[in-house]
């Protein structure tokens, strides 16, 4: 199948072309820093951003795509589930 965009550089605003399941963990970083985060079942997120700062995002709705570059989703403080990292 042809891919017309295979030779184009992919910026942060381009659509994701890779995804991986995320299991929140207090001490382990994700395998890769995300471009965005999909929240399948809503709740709270305890995020460590790519730059190292931390934030709690409260009441994130199911089906939300957050344009955040994160390196860890902490288990403590995270109630949202079915999380997918988008690259």
N, C-alpha and C positions, 0 to 999 in steps of 0.2 A: 504494500500500500504506500503510495507516495506521501511524503510529508513536506509540504511547501515551506515550512518554517524550520527545517532541520539545520540550516546554515545560519540562522539568525541568533544573535546573542539574546539571552533570556534575562531580562531585568526583573526587578522586584514587582513591577506592576503587570507582568505577563501572567497568563494563566498557568496554574500549577501543572506539572507533567509527571509528578511522582507523589506517592502518598505512603504513609506508614502508620500503623496503630500505635497509640501512646498509652502506656501504663504509668500512671503517676508514681513517683518515687522521691522520697525526701533527700536521698544522697547521691543519686546517679543522674548524670546528664543524659539527654537523648543522644542517639547515634549521630544525628545531624541537627543543626540549627534550622528551625522551620522558617518558611516564608509566610505561612498562614496556619491557622489552627481551626479545624472543624469541630464543633461541639454537637454530637449526636443527641445526647440527652442532657438537658439544661441543668444548671446549678452554679456553684461557685468554682473559681479557678485560682490556685495559688501558683503564680508564674515567676520564673527566673528568666529575665530577658537576656538576649544575646550579650548585651553589655554588662550584665551582672546585677542590675537593679532588680528589685522584687516588687510585686504588686499582687493584691487580691482583687480579682474581678468578680463582682457579686451579681447573682441573678442573671447569668448569661442564658439566653433563651435556646431551646432545642433548635437545631438546624442552622445555627449561626456560624459564619465564617469570619474569624477575627484576623485582620492583617497584622499579625504580631510575629516578630522574630524572637523565638524563645529557645532556650537551651535546656530547660527543665520545667516539668510540671510537678509540683510537690504533692505528695499524697495528703499531708496534713493541710487541711483547709480547702481541699478540692472535693467537691461533691458531684460535679458534672462527670458524666461517663460517656463512653463511646467516642473517645477523642481520637482525632486523626491529624497527624502532622502533614502539611502540604508543602511541597518543594517545587 
